[in-house]
Structures are given as C-alpha cells and as structure tokens.
Amino acid sequence: MVTIKEVKSTIAVSIAAAFGFIIALIWRDIIIGLLNWSGLSVSDFYNAEDPVIAAIIAIVVAVIITIICVVGILYITKWGGAEKK
C-alpha cells in the first residue's frame, strides 16, 4: 500500500527535477547566445540592436530564475519529506 508520505516524496522529487530542467534550459539559451555573439554561430539567439545589453539582461534573468527555482527545490524537498543522506 502506498502511503501519503511516499506520494508526497515522489511529487517533491518530480517537481524538483522540473525546476532543474527549467534552470538548464534557461542557461542553455544564454550559452548559445553568448557563443553566437562571440562569432561562433550556433543558432539565432537575439536580434537586438545592442547585443551586450541583451546578453546582460538574459544573464540577470537567468540568475533570478535560478534563485527562484533553487528556493522552490528546497521548499518542495522539505514539503515532500525527502531526508538528507
């Protein structure tokens, strides 16, 4: 029989993984954009008038999203009752 604690733990792990994927996807776009900006054409990132400002804004947004997701991971992990080993 599955207990409520096991269900909460499974949900918490799934949500934490989703936050991790969000962080990875955000940083992937920034890394590709910076490679394009440096002349290594990987793909089209920003068609901005000032690529330096666009890159700075993208990095700031990625840092903010990373912090929010890490806090979310910590909260969900605590809620799910996942214990440290």
C-alpha positions, 0 to 999 in steps of 0.5 A: 500500500502506498502511503501519503508520505511516499506520494508526497516524496515522489511529487517533491522529487518530480517537481524538483527535477522540473525546476532543474530542467527549467534552470538548464534550459534557461542557461542553455539559451544564454550559452548559445547566445553568448557563443553566437555573439562571440562569432561562433554561430550556433543558432539565432539567439537575439536580434537586438540592436545592442547585443551586450545589453541583451546578453546582460539582461538574459544573464540577470534573468537567468540568475533570478530564475535560478534563485527562484527555482533553487528556493522552490527545490528546497521548499518542495524537498522539505514539503515532500519529506525527502531526508538528507543522506 
